[in-house]
Amino acid sequence: MSSPTGPASGLPVRMPRPARPEPLAAPEGAPALVLAVPGTPSVAARSLAEEVVSIARSELPGLDARIGYVEGDDAEFPTLQSVLAYAADERTARYEQARAAGVEVKEPDGPVAVVVPLLAGPDSALLRQVRQAVMDSRVAAELTDVLGPHPLLAEALHVRLSEAGLARADRARLFTVATAADGIILASVGGEEAVQAAGITGMLLAARLAVPVMAAALDQEGSIASVAEQLRSSGSQQLALAPYLIGPEIDPGLVAEAAKEAGCSAAEPLGAYPAIGKLALAKYTTALGIAPQQPQGAPVR
């Protein structure tokens, strides 16, 4: 016999299955996502950028994702200006072909592309270059903000430190890492503004690792050494340097020099960690108003 509140005790209750959300896909005719890669182009930078856009495409089927180099040469490494101009020409050509075929199509309007700088934090000099390249292209394009600060970048920093043996991969597991750091220098580029922005992600990293984290500027003389001294004077004995960088934006030798200056080991830059592709896509979808939500960071363990 059933009770007013449901089946009698002991009988299985059939619960309705939650409806599966419709997979998000790029709208037809959506602007291209153009990843703006700063710094001197290289084969390594291209490989990294291609992996980032591959992650973005896997998250949003149908995405038109392209790569433009801020300091490109248009031979091996297409400049940001030329990539934007080509995207604009392609859009016009598609419209004209459809009209010629007798298809009723709306004349294209709105931005041709959404330009996402491949930068973890603000760097006014590099962003000025990106902005100038967009202006020089004479193409209607929207420029997004940089990727950080964000909890996913704290997660990526944690992973890079653990890969280098400088942090535990998981605080919940009862094992130790002999070389685990008890103080982290978060190295950024872009001056004081970048240091402040890195500090926000640094607080999230500190919560994950349960050790002090302080941001410093790779491009300000004495900044790394000063922060290293502050950490040691507050009791940290074994420091580690975590580059709050994706990679192409600086000379790789700067990280090694900074680690030597601080007298500590360094992790690898963020590189093509999956979060980078997801955050680049989030900047794009948010700019177009098609993102249901921002990607969420993993919970602190």
SERO-857895 format. One record per residue: residue number from 1; x, y, z of N, C-alpha, C in turn. Coordinates in nm, 3 decimals, decimal comma, padded with zeros to 5 digits. Example, Ala and Ser with C-alpha at 12.3 -4.5 7.8 and 13.67 -1.06 7.14 Angstrom:
<pts>
     i       nc1       nc2       nc3      cac1      cac2      cac3       cc1       cc2       cc3
     1    01,319   -00,569    00,780    01,230   -00,450    00,780    01,320   -00,330    00,780
     2    01,285   -00,225    00,708    01,367   -00,106    00,714    01,290    00,003    00,787
</pts>
This chain:
<pts>
     i       nc1       nc2       nc3      cac1      cac2      cac3       cc1       cc2       cc3
     1    00,085   -00,120    00,000    00,000    00,000    00,000    00,088    00,124    00,000
     2    00,048    00,219   -00,079    00,127    00,342   -00,087    00,083    00,441    00,017
     3    00,177    00,518    00,065    00,147    00,625    00,160    00,122    00,752    00,081
     4    00,066    00,857    00,150    00,041    00,983    00,079    00,168    01,044    00,020
     5    00,284    01,005    00,078    00,409    01,068    00,032    00,484    00,984   -00,070
     6    00,431    00,865   -00,105    00,501    00,785   -00,204    00,475    00,638   -00,185
     7    00,549    00,550   -00,255    00,529    00,407   -00,246    00,555    00,355   -00,106
     8    00,497    00,239   -00,076    00,517    00,178    00,055    00,664    00,144    00,074
     9    00,707    00,139    00,200    00,845    00,111    00,233    00,890   -00,019    00,169
    10    01,011   -00,019    00,115    01,065   -00,140    00,056    01,053   -00,144   -00,095
    11    00,962   -00,068   -00,151    00,946   -00,067   -00,296    01,044    00,032   -00,359
    12    01,103   -00,006   -00,472    01,199    00,087   -00,536    01,128    00,212   -00,587
    13    01,196    00,321   -00,576    01,142    00,448   -00,624    01,210    00,482   -00,756
    14    01,133    00,494   -00,862    01,191    00,528   -00,993    01,204    00,679   -01,003
    15    01,328    00,724   -01,006    01,353    00,868   -01,013    01,368    00,909   -01,159
    16    01,312    01,023   -01,196    01,328    01,069   -01,334    01,474    01,104   -01,363
    17    01,520    01,064   -01,481    01,657    01,095   -01,520    01,668    01,243   -01,557
    18    01,773    01,308   -01,508    01,789    01,449   -01,546    01,813    01,461   -01,697
    19    01,754    01,561   -01,755    01,772    01,583   -01,898    01,917    01,622   -01,927
    20    01,971    01,561   -02,031    02,109    01,595   -02,069    02,111    01,731   -02,136
    21    02,204    01,816   -02,093    02,210    01,948   -02,158    02,254    01,934   -02,303
    22    02,200    02,020   -02,386    02,240    02,020   -02,527    02,387    02,061   -02,537
    23    02,465    01,984   -02,614    02,607    02,023   -02,627    02,619    02,160   -02,694
    24    02,708    02,241   -02,639    02,730    02,375   -02,694    02,813    02,364   -02,821
    25    02,773    02,434   -02,924    02,849    02,436   -03,049    02,858    02,580   -03,096
    26    02,957    02,606   -03,177    02,975    02,742   -03,230    02,859    02,775   -03,323
    27    02,797    02,892   -03,304    02,688    02,931   -03,395    02,738    02,944   -03,538
    28    02,651    02,913   -03,632    02,689    02,926   -03,773    02,724    03,072   -03,804
    29    02,836    03,091   -03,871    02,880    03,225   -03,907    02,941    03,303   -03,792
    30    02,971    03,234   -03,682    03,031    03,304   -03,566    03,169    03,357   -03,602
    31    03,212    03,466   -03,537    03,346    03,519   -03,562    03,453    03,414   -03,530
    32    03,569    03,431   -03,591    03,682    03,343   -03,562    03,741    03,378   -03,426
    33    03,793    03,277   -03,359    03,876    03,302   -03,240    04,019    03,311   -03,292
    34    04,082    03,426   -03,272    04,221    03,443   -03,316    04,308    03,456   -03,192
    35    04,395    03,358   -03,173    04,487    03,358   -03,060    04,606    03,445   -03,096
    36    04,625    03,553   -03,019    04,736    03,646   -03,044    04,858    03,601   -02,963
    37    04,960    03,553   -03,033    05,078    03,497   -02,967    05,187    03,605   -02,961
    38    05,223    03,649   -02,840    05,327    03,753   -02,826    05,467    03,695   -02,833
    39    05,564    03,782   -02,834    05,703    03,738   -02,829    05,758    03,697   -02,965
    40    05,886    03,659   -02,965    05,953    03,617   -03,088    05,900    03,481   -03,132
    41    05,847    03,470   -03,254    05,792    03,342   -03,299    05,900    03,233   -03,304
    42    05,857    03,111   -03,276    05,949    02,997   -03,282    05,865    02,872   -03,307
    43    05,933    02,763   -03,341    05,864    02,636   -03,363    05,796    02,592   -03,234
    44    05,864    02,613   -03,120    05,806    02,574   -02,991    05,681    02,656   -02,960
    45    05,685    02,787   -02,991    05,569    02,873   -02,967    05,452    02,831   -03,055
    46    05,482    02,794   -03,181    05,375    02,750   -03,271    05,313    02,620   -03,221
    47    05,396    02,527   -03,178    05,345    02,399   -03,127    05,254    02,422   -03,007
    48    05,297    02,511   -02,917    05,218    02,543   -02,798    05,084    02,606   -02,838
    49    05,088    02,704   -02,928    04,966    02,773   -02,971    04,871    02,678   -03,041
    50    04,924    02,587   -03,123    04,839    02,490   -03,192    04,770    02,397   -03,092
    51    04,841    02,361   -02,986    04,780    02,275   -02,885    04,669    02,350   -02,810
    52    04,692    02,479   -02,784    04,590    02,559   -02,714    04,462    02,569   -02,798
    53    04,476    02,598   -02,928    04,356    02,610   -03,011    04,291    02,474   -03,033
    54    04,370    02,367   -03,030    04,313    02,232   -03,042    04,224    02,202   -02,922
    55    04,269    02,243   -02,803    04,187    02,224   -02,682    04,058    02,305   -02,694
    56    04,070    02,429   -02,740    03,951    02,515   -02,756    03,853    02,452   -02,855
    57    03,903    02,400   -02,968    03,815    02,338   -03,067    03,744    02,215   -03,011
    58    03,816    02,138   -02,929    03,755    02,018   -02,872    03,643    02,052   -02,774
    59    03,651    02,171   -02,714    03,549    02,214   -02,619    03,428    02,276   -02,689
    60    03,448    02,328   -02,810    03,339    02,394   -02,883    03,342    02,349   -03,030
    61    03,270    02,241   -03,061    03,268    02,193   -03,199    03,226    02,303   -03,297
    62    03,290    02,304   -03,411    03,258    02,403   -03,513    03,332    02,535   -03,497
    63    03,417    02,545   -03,393    03,490    02,669   -03,369    03,593    02,695   -03,479
    64    03,593    02,815   -03,532    03,694    02,860   -03,627    03,804    02,928   -03,546
    65    03,911    02,854   -03,520    04,020    02,907   -03,436    04,147    02,922   -03,519
    66    04,211    03,037   -03,507    04,331    03,067   -03,585    04,439    03,124   -03,494
    67    04,561    03,130   -03,547    04,675    03,179   -03,469    04,742    03,293   -03,545
    68    04,762    03,405   -03,475    04,833    03,519   -03,533    04,948    03,558   -03,441
    69    05,062    03,586   -03,499    05,181    03,619   -03,420    05,202    03,771   -03,418
    70    05,215    03,825   -03,299    05,232    03,969   -03,284    05,359    04,016   -03,354
    71    05,464    03,934   -03,349    05,590    03,967   -03,415    05,617    03,871   -03,532
    72    05,511    03,831   -03,601    05,524    03,737   -03,711    05,593    03,796   -03,832
    73    05,620    03,707   -03,932    05,691    03,751   -04,053    05,609    03,727   -04,180
    74    05,488    03,669   -04,163    05,398    03,638   -04,275    05,454    03,534   -04,371
    75    05,565    03,474   -04,338    05,618    03,364   -04,419    05,587    03,235   -04,344
    76    05,666    03,211   -04,240    05,644    03,092   -04,158    05,544    03,119   -04,046
    77    05,542    03,242   -04,000    05,456    03,278   -03,887    05,366    03,396   -03,926
    78    05,239    03,370   -03,961    05,151    03,478   -04,007    05,128    03,583   -03,899
    79    05,135    03,709   -03,939    05,113    03,817   -03,843    04,966    03,822   -03,802
    80    04,941    03,881   -03,689    04,805    03,898   -03,641    04,723    03,979   -03,742
    81    04,785    04,085   -03,799    04,715    04,167   -03,899    04,670    04,084   -04,018
    82    04,759    04,000   -04,071    04,726    03,924   -04,192    04,621    03,817   -04,163
    83    04,625    03,757   -04,045    04,525    03,656   -04,009    04,386    03,720   -03,999
    84    04,380    03,839   -03,942    04,252    03,909   -03,931    04,201    03,950   -04,069
    85    04,291    04,001   -04,153    04,251    04,044   -04,287    04,201    03,925   -04,369
    86    04,268    03,811   -04,355    04,228    03,691   -04,429    04,091    03,642   -04,381
    87    04,067    03,648   -04,251    03,936    03,607   -04,197    03,826    03,697   -04,252
    88    03,855    03,827   -04,263    03,756    03,922   -04,317    03,729    03,893   -04,464
    89    03,836    03,867   -04,541    03,819    03,837   -04,683    03,738    03,708   -04,703
    90    03,765    03,609   -04,620    03,693    03,482   -04,631    03,544    03,500   -04,603
    91    03,513    03,581   -04,501    03,373    03,603   -04,468    03,300    03,673   -04,582
    92    03,364    03,773   -04,641    03,305    03,843   -04,755    03,286    03,750   -04,874
    93    03,386    03,665   -04,899    03,379    03,571   -05,011    03,264    03,472   -04,993
    94    03,246    03,422   -04,871    03,136    03,327   -04,846    03,001    03,393   -04,872
    95    02,988    03,518   -04,831    02,863    03,592   -04,852    02,836    03,610   -05,001
    96    02,939    03,652   -05,074    02,922    03,677   -05,217    02,894    03,549   -05,295
    97    02,956    03,439   -05,256    02,931    03,311   -05,321    02,786    03,266   -05,298
    98    02,737    03,285   -05,176    02,599    03,247   -05,145    02,501    03,330   -05,227
    99    02,529    03,459   -05,236    02,441    03,547   -05,316    02,443    03,506   -05,463
   100    02,562    03,474   -05,514    02,576    03,434   -05,654    02,502    03,304   -05,682
   101    02,491    03,220   -05,580    02,421    03,092   -05,595    02,270    03,107   -05,574
   102    02,227    03,230   -05,550    02,084    03,255   -05,533    02,031    03,226   -05,393
   103    02,123    03,209   -05,299    02,082    03,182   -05,160    02,057    03,315   -05,090
   104    01,944    03,321   -05,021    01,915    03,443   -04,943    01,994    03,439   -04,814
   105    02,088    03,526   -04,802    02,171    03,532   -04,681    02,178    03,675   -04,632
   106    02,192    03,686   -04,501    02,203    03,817   -04,441    02,345    03,870   -04,461
   107    02,354    03,996   -04,493    02,486    04,056   -04,509    02,561    04,049   -04,376
   108    02,686    04,001   -04,378    02,758    03,984   -04,252    02,779    04,117   -04,179
   109    02,760    04,112   -04,048    02,788    04,230   -03,966    02,850    04,182   -03,835
   110    02,882    04,276   -03,749    02,946    04,239   -03,624    03,093    04,208   -03,644
   111    03,163    04,170   -03,539    03,307    04,147   -03,549    03,341    04,027   -03,637
   112    03,450    04,040   -03,711    03,501    03,930   -03,791    03,568    03,827   -03,702
   113    03,628    03,875   -03,593    03,705    03,787   -03,505    03,703    03,839   -03,362
   114    03,728    03,747   -03,272    03,752    03,781   -03,132    03,898    03,746   -03,105
   115    03,977    03,846   -03,071    04,121    03,827   -03,051    04,147    03,803   -02,902
   116    04,210    03,689   -02,872    04,240    03,653   -02,734    04,391    03,653   -02,714
   117    04,446    03,744   -02,634    04,591    03,746   -02,611    04,635    03,623   -02,532
   118    04,741    03,558   -02,578    04,794    03,440   -02,508    04,884    03,487   -02,394
   119    04,821    03,545   -02,293    04,891    03,599   -02,176    04,816    03,562   -02,049
   120    04,891    03,517   -01,948    04,828    03,483   -01,821    04,789    03,609   -01,744
   121    04,870    03,713   -01,753    04,845    03,836   -01,679    04,867    03,959   -01,765
   122    04,832    04,076   -01,713    04,844    04,199   -01,792    04,989    04,239   -01,814
   123    05,018    04,276   -01,937    05,149    04,330   -01,973    05,120    04,444   -02,069
   124    05,125    04,567   -02,020    05,079    04,681   -02,099    05,156    04,695   -02,231
   125    05,285    04,665   -02,231    05,365    04,678   -02,354    05,320    04,576   -02,458
   126    05,301    04,451   -02,417    05,259    04,348   -02,511    05,115    04,370   -02,556
   127    05,029    04,412   -02,465    04,889    04,438   -02,502    04,879    04,556   -02,597
   128    04,968    04,653   -02,581    04,970    04,766   -02,674    05,004    04,718   -02,814
   129    05,097    04,624   -02,824    05,134    04,567   -02,954    05,015    04,494   -03,017
   130    04,945    04,417   -02,935    04,829    04,343   -02,986    04,721    04,440   -03,034
   131    04,694    04,541   -02,953    04,591    04,640   -02,988    04,628    04,714   -03,117
   132    04,756    04,748   -03,132    04,801    04,818   -03,252    04,786    04,729   -03,376
   133    04,818    04,600   -03,360    04,805    04,507   -03,472    04,660    04,495   -03,517
   134    04,567    04,492   -03,420    04,425    04,485   -03,453    04,382    04,611   -03,528
   135    04,429    04,726   -03,481    04,396    04,853   -03,548    04,454    04,858   -03,688
   136    04,579    04,811   -03,703    04,645    04,815   -03,834    04,576    04,724   -03,935
   137    04,509    04,621   -03,887    04,442    04,528   -03,978    04,319    04,590   -04,044
   138    04,265    04,697   -03,982    04,144    04,764   -04,030    04,026    04,667   -04,039
   139    04,026    04,570   -03,950    03,920    04,469   -03,946    03,841    04,488   -03,817
   140    03,709    04,470   -03,827    03,624    04,478   -03,707    03,650    04,355   -03,621
   141    03,727    04,372   -03,515    03,762    04,262   -03,427    03,749    04,307   -03,282
   142    03,707    04,215   -03,197    03,695    04,245   -03,054    03,814    04,187   -02,981
   143    03,877    04,267   -02,897    03,994    04,223   -02,821    03,952    04,193   -02,678
   144    03,981    04,073   -02,630    03,943    04,035   -02,494    04,055    04,071   -02,395
   145    04,026    04,050   -02,271    04,126    04,067   -02,165    04,218    03,945   -02,164
   146    04,323    03,950   -02,081    04,414    03,837   -02,066    04,344    03,723   -01,990
   147    04,409    03,608   -01,978    04,343    03,488   -01,926    04,325    03,487   -01,775
   148    04,412    03,556   -01,702    04,404    03,551   -01,557    04,366    03,684   -01,497
   149    04,348    03,686   -01,365    04,363    03,573   -01,272    04,243    03,478   -01,278
   150    04,268    03,351   -01,241    04,161    03,252   -01,244    04,204    03,130   -01,162
   151    04,108    03,064   -01,095    04,143    02,942   -01,018    04,209    02,834   -01,102
   152    04,172    02,824   -01,231    04,234    02,722   -01,316    04,383    02,746   -01,336
   153    04,425    02,873   -01,329    04,568    02,902   -01,341    04,641    02,862   -01,214
   154    04,576    02,875   -01,100    04,636    02,826   -00,975    04,654    02,674   -00,981
   155    04,555    02,607   -01,036    04,563    02,462   -01,055    04,680    02,427   -01,147
   156    04,693    02,501   -01,257    04,802    02,475   -01,352    04,938    02,498   -01,288
   157    04,952    02,604   -01,209    05,077    02,631   -01,138    05,110    02,517   -01,042
   158    05,010    02,468   -00,971    05,027    02,357   -00,877    05,079    02,234   -00,952
   159    05,020    02,205   -01,067    05,061    02,088   -01,145    05,205    02,103   -01,192
   160    05,240    02,221   -01,243    05,377    02,242   -01,290    05,478    02,227   -01,175
   161    05,444    02,278   -01,058    05,533    02,263   -00,942    05,547    02,117   -00,902
   162    05,437    02,043   -00,904    05,442    01,902   -00,866    05,521    01,820   -00,969
   163    05,508    01,858   -01,097    05,584    01,789   -01,202    05,734    01,806   -01,182
   164    05,773    01,922   -01,128    05,914    01,950   -01,103    05,961    01,896   -00,968
   165    05,871    01,829   -00,895    05,906    01,776   -00,764    05,916    01,883   -00,657
   166    05,850    01,998   -00,680    05,860    02,111   -00,587    05,734    02,129   -00,503
   167    05,635    02,043   -00,523    05,511    02,049   -00,445    05,445    01,913   -00,449
   168    05,368    01,883   -00,345    05,290    01,760   -00,345    05,180    01,771   -00,451
   169    05,155    01,661   -00,518    05,049    01,661   -00,618    04,913    01,672   -00,552
   170    04,901    01,619   -00,428    04,772    01,615   -00,360    04,795    01,621   -00,210
   171    04,748    01,727   -00,144    04,769    01,741    00,000    04,696    01,634    00,080
   172    04,591    01,574    00,021    04,510    01,478    00,096    04,581    01,343    00,110
   173    04,679    01,314    00,026    04,748    01,186    00,033    04,865    01,195    00,129
   174    04,886    01,089    00,203    04,988    01,093    00,307    05,123    01,049    00,252
   175    05,185    01,133    00,176    05,322    01,109    00,132    05,393    01,242    00,125
   176    05,525    01,236    00,125    05,602    01,360    00,126    05,685    01,371   -00,002
   177    05,718    01,493   -00,037    05,810    01,519   -00,146    05,932    01,585   -00,082
   178    06,047    01,517   -00,092    06,166    01,564   -00,021    06,205    01,705   -00,062
   179    06,178    01,739   -00,189    06,219    01,870   -00,238    06,105    01,972   -00,238
   180    05,992    01,938   -00,175    05,876    02,029   -00,175    05,915    02,164   -00,114
   181    05,875    02,271   -00,180    05,908    02,405   -00,134    05,817    02,448   -00,020
   182    05,870    02,532    00,068    05,787    02,589    00,176    05,766    02,739    00,154
   183    05,797    02,785    00,033    05,772    02,923   -00,006    05,782    02,933   -00,158
   184    05,686    02,999   -00,220    05,681    03,006   -00,367    05,694    03,150   -00,415
   185    05,784    03,172   -00,511    05,795    03,301   -00,580    05,718    03,288   -00,711
   186    05,614    03,366   -00,726    05,532    03,363   -00,847    05,586    03,469   -00,942
   187    05,654    03,426   -01,049    05,725    03,519   -01,137    05,638    03,561   -01,255
   188    05,617    03,692   -01,268    05,533    03,746   -01,376    05,615    03,844   -01,459
   189    05,556    03,887   -01,573    05,614    03,996   -01,651    05,504    04,099   -01,676
   190    05,542    04,226   -01,685    05,444    04,330   -01,705    05,446    04,436   -01,597
   191    05,550    04,433   -01,511    05,563    04,537   -01,409    05,468    04,519   -01,292
   192    05,442    04,629   -01,222    05,365    04,626   -01,098    05,222    04,578   -01,117
   193    05,160    04,619   -01,228    05,022    04,576   -01,254    05,015    04,424   -01,264
   194    05,114    04,365   -01,332    05,117    04,220   -01,347    05,142    04,151   -01,213
   195    05,227    04,211   -01,130    05,254    04,154   -00,998    05,127    04,150   -00,914
   196    05,050    04,258   -00,917    04,926    04,263   -00,840    04,826    04,160   -00,889
   197    04,814    04,146   -01,021    04,721    04,047   -01,077    04,767    03,905   -01,044
   198    04,899    03,881   -01,054    04,953    03,749   -01,020    04,928    03,717   -00,873
   199    04,930    03,821   -00,790    04,908    03,800   -00,647    04,772    03,740   -00,616
   200    04,671    03,770   -00,699    04,537    03,713   -00,677    04,541    03,562   -00,701
   201    04,602    03,522   -00,813    04,617    03,378   -00,839    04,709    03,316   -00,735
   202    04,808    03,395   -00,688    04,899    03,346   -00,585    04,827    03,310   -00,456
   203    04,725    03,387   -00,418    04,648    03,354   -00,298    04,576    03,220   -00,314
   204    04,526    03,195   -00,435    04,459    03,068   -00,462    04,559    02,952   -00,458
   205    04,680    02,977   -00,510    04,785    02,874   -00,506    04,828    02,847   -00,362
   206    04,839    02,953   -00,282    04,878    02,937   -00,142    04,776    02,852   -00,067
   207    04,648    02,869   -00,100    04,543    02,789   -00,035    04,555    02,642   -00,075
   208    04,596    02,615   -00,197    04,612    02,477   -00,243    04,732    02,410   -00,177
   209    04,843    02,485   -00,163    04,968    02,427   -00,115    04,991    02,442    00,035
   210    04,916    02,535    00,097    04,934    02,566    00,240    05,076    02,614    00,268
   211    05,133    02,691    00,176    05,263    02,755    00,197    05,251    02,899    00,146
   212    05,337    02,990    00,194    05,329    03,129    00,146    05,369    03,141    00,000
   213    05,296    03,227   -00,071    05,325    03,255   -00,213    05,331    03,406   -00,229
   214    05,438    03,455   -00,291    05,452    03,599   -00,317    05,487    03,621   -00,463
   215    05,425    03,721   -00,524    05,450    03,751   -00,666    05,566    03,849   -00,680
   216    05,640    03,833   -00,789    05,753    03,922   -00,819    05,761    03,939   -00,971
   217    05,832    04,044   -01,014    05,840    04,076   -01,156    05,974    04,032   -01,215
   218    05,968    03,950   -01,318    06,090    03,909   -01,387    06,156    04,027   -01,458
   219    06,073    04,125   -01,497    06,126    04,238   -01,575    06,153    04,361   -01,491
   220    06,162    04,345   -01,361    06,202    04,456   -01,273    06,326    04,413   -01,195
   221    06,434    04,486   -01,214    06,560    04,448   -01,150    06,545    04,443   -00,998
   222    06,591    04,335   -00,940    06,590    04,319   -00,795    06,459    04,267   -00,737
   223    06,353    04,258   -00,817    06,222    04,216   -00,764    06,224    04,071   -00,715
   224    06,283    03,981   -00,793    06,288    03,839   -00,755    06,371    03,821   -00,628
   225    06,489    03,883   -00,623    06,577    03,870   -00,506    06,511    03,927   -00,381
   226    06,440    04,039   -00,397    06,373    04,102   -00,284    06,264    04,012   -00,224
   227    06,184    03,952   -00,312    06,077    03,864   -00,264    06,136    03,737   -00,202
   228    06,244    03,685   -00,260    06,310    03,568   -00,201    06,357    03,598   -00,060
   229    06,413    03,718   -00,041    06,460    03,758    00,092    06,344    03,770    00,190
   230    06,232    03,826    00,143    06,114    03,840    00,230    06,062    03,704    00,275
   231    06,058    03,609    00,183    06,009    03,475    00,217    06,103    03,407    00,317
   232    06,233    03,421    00,294    06,329    03,357    00,386    06,325    03,422    00,523
   233    06,308    03,554    00,525    06,305    03,622    00,655    06,179    03,589    00,734
   234    06,075    03,540    00,663    05,952    03,502    00,733    05,949    03,354    00,767
   235    06,062    03,284    00,739    06,073    03,145    00,785    06,080    03,039    00,677
   236    06,058    03,076    00,551    06,067    02,976    00,443    06,214    02,945    00,415
   237    06,246    02,816    00,412    06,385    02,775    00,392    06,411    02,720    00,252
   238    06,310    02,656    00,195    06,326    02,593    00,064    06,230    02,658   -00,034
   239    06,281    02,747   -00,117    06,196    02,822   -00,209    06,186    02,754   -00,345
   240    06,084    02,791   -00,419    06,068    02,748   -00,558    06,013    02,864   -00,638
   241    06,051    02,870   -00,764    06,003    02,975   -00,853    05,900    02,914   -00,948
   242    05,780    02,972   -00,949    05,673    02,926   -01,038    05,646    03,034   -01,142
   243    05,680    03,013   -01,269    05,654    03,114   -01,371    05,505    03,131   -01,399
   244    05,454    03,251   -01,372    05,314    03,282   -01,403    05,312    03,333   -01,548
   245    05,352    03,245   -01,637    05,373    03,277   -01,777    05,328    03,159   -01,861
   246    05,285    03,186   -01,982    05,251    03,076   -02,071    05,375    03,028   -02,144
   247    05,465    03,119   -02,182    05,592    03,078   -02,239    05,646    03,166   -02,349
   248    05,569    03,184   -02,459    05,625    03,259   -02,572    05,653    03,406   -02,543
   249    05,592    03,461   -02,437    05,602    03,605   -02,414    05,739    03,650   -02,364
   250    05,825    03,555   -02,321    05,957    03,595   -02,269    06,067    03,506   -02,325
   251    06,189    03,553   -02,307    06,307    03,472   -02,337    06,315    03,363   -02,230
   252    06,321    03,235   -02,270    06,325    03,126   -02,171    06,439    03,140   -02,071
   253    06,547    03,205   -02,112    06,661    03,220   -02,022    06,631    03,306   -01,900
   254    06,527    03,391   -01,908    06,494    03,480   -01,795    06,452    03,401   -01,671
   255    06,379    03,292   -01,692    06,334    03,212   -01,577    06,453    03,147   -01,508
   256    06,545    03,091   -01,587    06,664    03,028   -01,530    06,748    03,130   -01,454
   257    06,762    03,249   -01,511    06,840    03,354   -01,444    06,773    03,395   -01,312
   258    06,640    03,406   -01,313    06,568    03,446   -01,192    06,581    03,341   -01,084
   259    06,573    03,214   -01,122    06,588    03,106   -01,024    06,728    03,108   -00,962
   260    06,827    03,135   -01,047    06,965    03,145   -00,997    06,978    03,262   -00,901
   261    06,915    03,374   -00,937    06,919    03,494   -00,852    06,857    03,467   -00,715
   262    06,748    03,388   -00,716    06,678    03,359   -00,590    06,739    03,240   -00,517
   263    06,831    03,170   -00,582    06,894    03,053   -00,520    06,796    02,939   -00,500
   264    06,713    02,912   -00,602    06,613    02,806   -00,588    06,587    02,738   -00,722
   265    06,509    02,632   -00,718    06,469    02,562   -00,841    06,345    02,628   -00,899
   266    06,320    02,599   -01,028    06,204    02,658   -01,095    06,122    02,552   -01,164
   267    05,992    02,574   -01,166    05,901    02,489   -01,243    05,898    02,538   -01,387
   268    05,833    02,462   -01,473    05,816    02,502   -01,613    05,704    02,606   -01,622
   269    05,705    02,691   -01,727    05,591    02,780   -01,749    05,462    02,702   -01,771
   270    05,350    02,771   -01,771    05,220    02,705   -01,782    05,204    02,629   -01,913
   271    05,258    02,684   -02,022    05,255    02,614   -02,150    05,114    02,585   -02,197
   272    05,097    02,467   -02,259    04,967    02,430   -02,315    04,887    02,345   -02,218
   273    04,896    02,377   -02,089    04,812    02,308   -01,991    04,666    02,323   -02,035
   274    04,584    02,218   -02,023    04,445    02,225   -02,074    04,367    02,348   -02,032
   275    04,393    02,399   -01,912    04,320    02,517   -01,864    04,342    02,638   -01,954
   276    04,458    02,646   -02,019    04,487    02,761   -02,105    04,390    02,765   -02,223
   277    04,370    02,650   -02,287    04,276    02,642   -02,398    04,133    02,670   -02,353
   278    04,096    02,620   -02,236    03,960    02,642   -02,185    03,937    02,789   -02,151
   279    04,037    02,853   -02,095    04,022    02,995   -02,060    04,020    03,083   -02,185
   280    04,100    03,047   -02,285    04,096    03,122   -02,412    03,957    03,112   -02,474
   281    03,900    02,991   -02,470    03,765    02,972   -02,524    03,662    03,049   -02,442
   282    03,680    03,050   -02,310    03,585    03,122   -02,224    03,585    03,272   -02,254
   283    03,703    03,328   -02,284    03,710    03,469   -02,321    03,631    03,493   -02,451
   284    03,645    03,400   -02,545    03,577    03,410   -02,674    03,425    03,399   -02,657
   285    03,379    03,294   -02,588    03,235    03,273   -02,575    03,169    03,382   -02,491
   286    03,240    03,431   -02,392    03,185    03,541   -02,311    03,170    03,667   -02,396
   287    03,269    03,693   -02,482    03,262    03,810   -02,569    03,142    03,803   -02,663
   288    03,105    03,681   -02,702    02,993    03,663   -02,795    02,860    03,639   -02,723
   289    02,867    03,622   -02,590    02,744    03,599   -02,515    02,686    03,460   -02,536
   290    02,772    03,362   -02,567    02,721    03,226   -02,587    02,772    03,130   -02,481
   291    02,835    03,182   -02,376    02,889    03,095   -02,271    02,788    03,081   -02,159
   292    02,749    02,957   -02,125    02,658    02,940   -02,012    02,724    02,978   -01,881
   293    02,855    02,954   -01,870    02,929    02,990   -01,749    03,077    02,983   -01,777
   294    03,154    03,045   -01,690    03,299    03,039   -01,699    03,346    02,901   -01,654
   295    03,459    02,849   -01,706    03,511    02,722   -01,657    03,546    02,734   -01,510
   296    03,517    02,628   -01,436    03,539    02,631   -01,292    03,671    02,566   -01,257
   297    03,737    02,619   -01,155    03,860    02,559   -01,107    03,830    02,435   -01,026
   298    03,927    02,345   -01,020    03,912    02,225   -00,940    03,911    02,263   -00,793
   299    03,838    02,190   -00,708    03,834    02,224   -00,566    03,969    02,206   -00,500
   300    03,998    02,289   -00,402    04,123    02,276   -00,326    04,115    02,152   -00,241
   301    04,219    02,069   -00,249    04,216    01,943   -00,174    04,282    01,960   -00,039
</pts>
